[in-house]
Amino acid sequence: MVLAFSGRRPLSLLLLCVALALGSSARGELAIEITQGVDAPVPVAVVPFAWQGRGRPPEDLGKIIRFDLARSGQFAMTAPEDMLSLPSRPEDLYVRDWRVQGIAYVLLGSVRPTESGLEARYALFDVFAERLLFDETLEAPAGQLRALAHRISDRAYEQLTGIPGAFSTRLLYVVAQNIATEAETFRLEMADADGANAQTLLKSREPILSASWSPDGQTVVYVSFETGKPAIYLQEIATGRREKLTDFEGLNGSPVFSPDGKQLALVLSAGGNPDIFVLDLETRKLRQLTRHFAIDTEPSWTADGEAVLFTSNRGGGPQIYKMNVRSRAIERLTFVGDYNARARMLADGRYLIFVHRQDGIFHIATQDLERGTVQILTETSLDESPSVAPNGSMAIYATRSNGRGILAVVSIDGRVKYRLPSTEGDVREPAWSPFL
């Protein structure tokens, strides 16, 4: 992977980002290019973890953690070669070595192989307060060193920010290759949140759209055109077992799980116009929510499961509406601009994130539902399909760069940005997993 900060970052941090670069040679994996961080990042050092086994470790655990914390945009990471000492135990840490460099926090540790897998001991130290924040042990199965590193990153991030880390989550996305040729193919891919460990869940000669996670992260739903028309499929990640859920005439689209995982909101046009329906996954009964001559599409659920957001042109142009699932009461939510679509509500119920058109260009934006104010988060064009991390801090979306579709990430406040260009193909339709 290649990292590059914008001109807002100091030179020492630019050099560190080069040092943090991780290889991405596997087919279909995503790279990460950090383009913007906060103005005053917290100085943090992640000391190289000591390996207590034979030979060399399979991967550099400390390097993975440094990369996780760096791409959050919140921290200025210290390169190992700039560290005055390399302790692996709290008792070996000398505060003066770190205070003189202005480093606020030090994360250190060691990892060793065990009969059942791997065990890491790690500790976080507050340099200026001269206080040990935690000293813990964590285990993982053999071959899961990256997962172990991401869990440590999550722990450190939460301790330093008060927000649960999302480094152990995963991404879904679609890779399209050889577009508009006889060799055109589509793949539904799943990867770690840092783009590593990409694996193909489905490959098809026909388009794949609108992938969505179940709340437990064990199942996905998506739209596939493999039979020549759109149909909605459910697929277990662990086994690959698939089930076709809908195959009606016309449109079958935009499936999304309810927060309890028992229902799907989706779009069907069997009655003529596209409308929002709810499918009970246990009984397989369908319930129609909207009935309008306009186009109603792109449903998503509120966090409490009591309402569904959707895009509709019933007011003359695409805008975002909310319907109470029980009462069927409908409320229009967006009024700024002539195009607002693909909305997701944050867990706090106060903010929407959605696609917003301004001056003919599509951006990702948020709206404060209490104040009605809209903030544009992205500076690229043709931005679409936002999906929010489970901790509510970041959103991933699809955009274009150098004529290719790529994924990009922006913080909800717009201060942190990074891109995930793929090693191949056009990448689109991202979906961030729940906590796993």
Secondary structure by P-SEA (a helix, b strand, c coil): ccccccccccaaaaaaaaaacccccccbbbbbbbccccccccbbbbccccccccccccccaaaaaaaaaaacccccccccccccccccccccccccccccccccbbbbbbbbbcccbbbbbbcccccccccccccbbbbbcccaaaaaaaaaaaaaaaaacccccccccbbbbbbbcccccccbbbbbccccccccccccccccccccccccccccccbbbbbbccccbbbbbbbbcccccccccccccccccccccccccccccccccccccbbbbbbcccccbbbbccccccccccccccccccbbbbbbcccccbbbbbbcccccbbbbccccccccccccccccccccccccccccbbbbbcccccccbbbbcccccccccccccccccbbbbbbccccccbbbbbcccccbbbbbbbcccccccccccccc
